[in-house]
């Protein structure tokens, strides 16, 4: 898989991915925020926290986990985990 580029909608952070799909990485950032919510901590800090998962060794498991998470969200009527309220 080639590198991908991901930027937040509000341009608060941008990230180049090397092994994960950009949408997978964005979901991983949101999962981290949902598990450890801090209103005064910006997304860019969550990006730094999960960047270590963007490796060739970790990518297959992360991609499978995010696909399962998205499937569960779709089963509840959402387009993906990122589209859940």
N, C-alpha and C positions, 0 to 999 in steps of 0.2 A: 504494500500500500504506500502511496506517495504521501508527501506532507500535505496538510490542509491548513487553512487559515480560518480563524474564528474571531469575530468581534461581537461584543455585547451590543444590544440595541441602543443603549444610551452612550456607547463609546467609552464607558468607564474602564474597559479592559479589552485587550486583544491578545490572542494566543496563536502561535503556530504549532500545530500538532504534527507528530512524526509517525505514530503508529495507530492512534485512535482516529476514527472518523470525527470530524468537527462537531457533528450533532451529538455524538456519544460523549465527547469531552464536555460539551455544554450541559448535558444531562448530569454528568458526574459532578460538575460544579454545583448544580441546583440540588442534587441529593446531599452533598456536603452541607450546603446552606440549610436545607430542611432538617437535617439531623442535628446540626449545631447552629441554631439561629442566633445571630447577633445583629441587632438593628443598626449598630454604629460601626460595623465592620463591612467594608465594601467587598464586592465580588472579587476584585483583583487579589485579595488575600486568600480566598477560597481557591482561586486558580493556582496560586503558588502551592497551596496545601495538597492539591490533587495532581499536580504536574508529574510527580514521580510515577504515576500509573500509566503514563503515556510511553510505554516501552514495548518492544516487540514481544517480550516474554509475557507481559501482563495483558496485552491487548486482546487475545482471544477470550480470556475469562471475563474481562470488563465488557467487551462487545456482547457476549452472551448474556451477562447479567443485566445490562441496560436493555437488550432486546426483550428479556423476560419482564422487566419493569414496564417497558412500553406496552407489551402485550396485556399485562394486567390493567394498565390505564385504559387501553382500548376496550377491554372487556367491561369497563365501567362507563363507557361512552365518551371517552376523551380521545383526541387524535394521538397523543403521546403523553409521557410523564410530564414533559415541559408544559403541556396544555392543561394540566390539572390545576384546580384552584388551590 
